[in-house]
Structure formats: structure tokens, C-alpha cells
């Protein structure tokens, strides 16, 4: 029987995005949270401080963001599902250990409630400036999973999915939201724990211990040992062989390891990448958006359809891995693409890369914490 | 009581605790890190701790390679961050005995913030800092432990900075136990490490060791024996140091037990937080 959670379940509640993320994490089985105060993500730390001790989990405010993700990774190796949350400047600091989590195949969830940058930027203003940082910020070749919610309810559901994906693929999952969703209050259905599917990592069988980093099952995902249960596993951020031992001069060992780490994600892109198409079937103009700008696009879409314009929306729930085969097909089936973003064009470049020269790709860019308005988008579509 | 004659012979220690297939180690001839490891293994054996419940954590550098050789669960992490990872491991499963094995540059330069905060929190982790007075792995650059005027590859005309007193720093930050020994005082060192292993709260043993390849060679002490002599001449036991003037203590490193107290550790304090939270919910 599931334990009693310290918030009402099976009800609609009126909460903000940060609180939804914290509650969902607890429902997903997260029992370790480490964080450092930063606007506009501090509420996740604060809600966790209230709730975590009530479910016998651990909450600790660390000395910085480097330490927060480090502690979360340590907890994961001790067998506990873990999370940290920050905003853009803190996420930059976390990149070091995000790479470590990728290299050591540690399930962990990292929430980035984006604000404007570079540097300290606009602490209280939302932004979508970290898309490429979230995907490519870690040095070296790699892959990971990046999710992007558009509503508070999506923030709740995607947090649960983030834990499940992290556990299934042994990879850090970034929940990339922004200050707008983080601080937005709206109605959210909080399910009963029984309504939610929870996944947990596989642990190795005794014969698999002789090579704890070997692809035993052909899926690229070695079962994960837990510290303190006699596995005697060595875990390192150095390039390592199948036993987990450092092997830093053999090019083949490095190539095999890095390719496995990338392929275990990208070969499952069909399963990981989710999206929504709204009125896209007959569309001649397609808006491609995610997060808060996808919401605005829905309103723009209503205006456009009323005017008789054949417009549609492709809303991305996942920003990495992207199903390029599918996107290519969708993008190239229209005449015009409009990409509304709160940056100078990050998703825009990813879309432009796959659009054929005959398809015009237009960027609607807003900076400074401004969200593109439905009018901005309608104008770009009609131009 | 630990005595030199009772300790397990080194070869037997090696057979029992090291990953045989990983040997030989990467350390240079005359390096003190292997000796420091031997002291920890002796202390571990004496402590009677359950081996499956022991986790070694390290950062980056020569000393941080040690967890790759011991046959225990071990996490070789990013530069300077061992204690931050250790915080997560220990709080997530307080049954585990966590040993952080670090070098001086790793622990007090890039990891300095994590070190003082681990000590302030009184995190229940046994920390070994192997201090060889420079960065060995990267070619002998100066570290925050290099004494004033001593040379390194990044200070060829002599270090113009002052070093940290690591043990004093950690003691003043709030650790329950701090001891410092040179690699020459093996019985004292093993006793201190055993004590540190069985202690609640943050326990540090700093071991001063020779690095003949870099620190020694650049400072006119190419032979390991010269470095050992230098260690002997430049250290003063805490009981003697108390009777010495500031002038006499200049340039000397104080060894011995610096702090030994029994304040509650972080795990216990967190358990109390959980109790307070549940009580507050009940009365609400």
C-alpha cells in the first residue's frame, strides 16, 4: 500500500509550478533533495523543506549549486531517487556534475527554472535562453534528456516522467521550465499515487557484477549497483572499461563507452520524444513552440483559424532527444514555420537545420522577460 | 591499543583489501600516498567496521586515485567535490561509513568551500587529506599548502603566497575530530584514523607525505629520505608547541590531535529536524 503523502491527492489544487514540481517529485518516489536558493526556483527548495521530512526523506540546503547536484548524485548511488532545482546561473554551475552524472550513468533529475541571462541577468524575469545550454552545455560528446512543460499541470506530470526516464535510461533528466511557469498559479489535478506509474532502476544479478558497466542486455543500459549491498563497484568520471576501471589511453574503450552513452538515449528517441500537434493536418503555416510560448501559440492559433488561415501548432514536450526524422517530415509538409521564443533563436536554429530551403522559417523573438504575445505571432504568420 | 608489532603485514593487507587486477598503482617511487593508504587500511581492519558498508569517495588528483584500488564501493568524483558527494551518500543511507580520501589541492583549493561546510555541518564522514604540499598529478604546481618561498612549476622563483593550516581551518570550522601526523608517525596515525572512523560527526586526519618527484626535486630534496627529514625538522608536536613562542613556531607545522569533541553529527541533527517536522504537522 502506498504511504500517505503530505498533500491531498485525487483533487484539483490551485498551486504554482514550483510547488507542482516539488509535490510530483515526492509522488515519483524522490526521497533526497539538495538545493541552493535562487530566484525563481527557491520555492522548490522551500516546499521540499516542508514536505520531505514528513515522508522520511532528506532535504539539505548545500553551499552552492555544484554541491547540490553532487549530493544528489551521491544519494542516487546510495539507492535513493534524488533531485536538485535551480535557475539559469546555478544551472551553469551544475554543468560540471551534470557531465559526471552522464558519464557515470546516474539517474537524477535537475530542474532549471530559467531566467534571463547571461550572467546574473534579470533574476525575476522568465526566459528560454538555456535550451542549447541544457542540451550541449556539458563538455565532450554526450546525450541526455530535456523536458519542457507548458502548464503547471504539465510541470507536475513531466516531473514524474523525468524520474521514470532517469531511472529507465540511467541518465540525468533536465526539467527545463521558466520563471513564468514556476510562479504561475493554476488548477492542477493531483492524482492518487495509485494512478501514477512509477519506474525504478534495475539492479545487477550476481553474474553481472564482474563487469558492472557492461551492456549485458543489449539495450545499452547496464543494471545499476547500489552502494552498501556488497556489490563493491568502482564508479569514476574517467573513461572506464566495462568493469568500471579507468582506461584513459585506449581510443577504442573511449569510443565504445561514449557511443553507448549516446546511443542508449538516441536509439530510444521514439519512446522518449513526445509532442502534440494541434490543427496541424491541413496546416500551411506551422508554429513550432514549447513551454510558455506554446501556450501563447495556442491562442494565436485560435485567432488565425477564425481568420480562415490554415495554421497549426507543433508543441514540443521534449527538447532532447529530438525525433529528427519525424520533425523533418512535419516541418517540410508546410510552406512556412513560425518559431516564437524568449531568446535570440535557439529552437529556431534546430528547426532551420532540418527545414528544406523551400520552407521559410521565421523567428519571433522576445527578450528581457517579455513573452511573445498572440498578436506578435499572428503578425509573423500573416506577414 | 594499536601497536606496531600487532598490525597485519603489508603484503597481507594488500591481498585482503586491494583490487589485485588493478595493481601496480600509478604512484611514483618514494611517494607517500601508498603509505597513507596502508595506514587507513590498518585502521579500518582495527575498527572492525563491516566492509560492505564502507564507501570510499574522492575527487581528482594523485591521492584521489586511491579509491580505484581498494576493493570497496567507491566513487571517484569531480575535482574538489568529494565531500559534497559524500554528503548525499551519508544522508541517503546513514548506515554507510563514508571515507573521503583527498589530496591537499583537491581538498583546500577547488574543494575548500565543501571542506569547511562539511566541517561546519559536522558531516559524519571520515576524511583523510594526504598533504604533499603541491599538485603532483599535473606536474608540481604550487597549492594552498605550499609553504612560503618554496618552489613549484607555477612559482619557479618561490611561492609568494602563504599556505593554509588545513587542520586548524577544519577544527575552527567545527569538526568533531582533527589530527595531523607526518607519514613517519605510523602508530599515532593509525590510532587517529581508527578514532576518526569510529567518531560521530566530521573527523579529519591530515597526513603529511613526501612527493620526491615534484615537491622534493624542485626544492633541493630529490631523495625521499631528505623529504622525510624535512618533515621531521619542520613539525612540532602539539604538546611542545604549547610551550613555544610565536617566533619559535614560525614555519613549523603542529602535529598531534588538534581537536577531539563529541558534538552531535549531521545525521543525528537531521533526524531531530524530521522529528520537529512531524510534531509540527501533528499539532497543526
Interface residues (C-beta under 8 A of the other chain):
Chain A: X6 X31 X32 X34 X50 X53 X54 X56 X58 X60 X62 X63 X64 X66 X67 X68 X70 X71 X72 X73 X74 X75 X76 X77 X78 X79 X80 X82 X96 X97 X100 X225 X227 X228 X229 X230 X231 X232 X233 X234 X235 X236 X237 X238 X245 X246
Chain B: X19 X21 X22 X52 X53 X55 X57 X65 X67 X68 X71 X72 X73 X74 X75 X76 X77 X78 X81 X84 X85 X86 X87 X88 X89 X90 X91 X92 X93 X95 X96 X113 X114 X117 X270 X273 X274 X276 X277 X278 X281
